[in-house]
Amino acid sequence: MQNPGEEIVGEYLKYFLGCDFVEYNLYTPDVQGEIDVVGINPKNRIVYICEVATHLVTGLQYVKERQPDNVERFTKKFRKNIQYANKYFEGYEKHFMLWSPIVKNQGVGAKNNQMRDIEEIQNNLRTEFGVELEPIINKAYQNCLLQLRKYAAIETKELKSPILRLMQIEEKLAKHVANSSV
């Protein structure tokens, strides 16, 4: 089962990027592992390959043997994802995305800097594959959440996604309470 962070990504792919098919935790048979979220827009022949990291306190912070591991971990994940997409989605426009609500910029001289890690991951993928990684982080992530919330606020039918349904309840309740004396 997908986690809430993955569900947010999947719902965004459906409602705002036109994906008719969204798969969570897609097992990749050629290389052990999985892709967090894959969205397919068959009409426009676009596939979105997304990794999702929802760390609210530490930000984008993976550690291996007590050392930061963001660059190695995500370069390896996206290397596998790119190879998978190239093999199984030939003829599709491919978008590779890293979704993370909180990515910290610890400063220019800091030993560990999550923003710098993202730049390094982007450079690795650009150099090795000619691929542009699209980070949906911080403000961009927040903007996507706001779009989902606005959609939920105006939609009248019951939304099936628990995340969108919660947003829908919150928005309808806020409107009701604002217009009610009780």
Beta strands, then each sheet from edge to edge (+ up, - down):
strand 1: 21-27
strand 2: 34-41
strand 3: 46-52
strand 4: 63-64
strand 5: 67-68
strand 6: 93-100
strand 7: 133-137
sheet 1: 1+ 2- 3+ 6+ 7+
sheet 2: 4+ 5-
end
